[in-house]
């Protein structure tokens, strides 16, 4: 029986030539099950939106309706959090949301979940924070320090508040990466463990005798798997949404630095 | 789960395989630690992810989002246009109703004027014919009165002659002398 961690193992499917980045080192560009999952997700997104936006009718068809629902959902999100300037960041937030969501959902159907790889979630988090830093410095320049110095706070409080704000800012990419990673990892491990119980208790029952006591346990575990699967679908959406919301919130901090709206 | 799975030594322990080797890495998981911390696959995953994300981002920024915006704009424009049309038609209808009202008022005034004219003409005609009739009647009355007056005058003059005759006859009878015409006339004047 495969262990609950086996589903997270990266395996090579097609070995591609290595790739050397100067100053970083040699990168194994092999096409793995992880990159396959990402590619499938990206292809699914691109394919779906290519079809959904192909006609661009004023009165939308079914596909276009779904695409527009997602579009409006995230558009409203960015505009409500960042304000009218949210439009500029909308493509990034939308891509981020859809990519994470599709990788999460694909993980529910395929054997591999790309977002349960820390490498993937850390890259997405690093990208988000890099964008926040670039936008922040480009817009505010040296005023970026205001991010750690809230307006209207007395100086003796600032001694305490500024380090806390600084640390919390520094931890943002870490929490962003670990939240998604931990949720997907934990959920899939739990599902696999419960599913493993069903098989092992069933095998015990097949042996007859006292082992028959395993049947109620196996049934309970099966119920657990069903419940967890439903929960994981919710988590798959929720974590993508949380990622997008936090990216918006972090962008808003630097876009509207100093003037809260 | 191994407690040291997040530490660098773990990464070193799994990083022994030369990068790019074709070895199947299945057994690493059994040696403890999360498979996610096998750093030999990090580089490839990161690069693939960045490439895929970049492709998706460009697709969305350049193709899909503008398409959605265009549709949304077209929809907003259509709705605004329809509203404008409706407003314009409404205004037109209002103007027509106003014009109609003015027309109706005018027609009503015209009708009122016509009725008043007709009444005035009828009254005038009535008054005219009445006056003519009155004049005719007055003329007839006048003629009758004239006739009556002449008849009376004629009768009166006859009575005078008769009275003179009677007087002269009476004088003749009483005095035996005939009365001269001059005397008779004098009597007449005293009578």
Interface residues (C-beta under 8 A of the other chain):
Chain A: X3 X5 X6 X8 X9 X10 X11 X12 X15 X18 X19 X24 X25 X26 X27 X28 X29 X30 X32 X34 X35 X38 X39 X41 X42 X45 X46 X49 X50 X53 X56 X57 X58 X60 X64 X67 X68 X71 X90 X91 X92 X94 X95 X98 X99 X114 X116 X117 X118 X119 X120 X123 X124 X127 X181 X185
Chain B: X19 X20 X22 X24 X25 X26 X28 X29 X30 X34 X35 X36 X37 X38 X40 X41 X42 X43 X44 X45 X46 X47 X48 X49 X50 X52 X53 X55 X56 X57 X59 X60 X61 X63 X64 X65 X67 X68 X70 X71 X72 X74 X75 X78
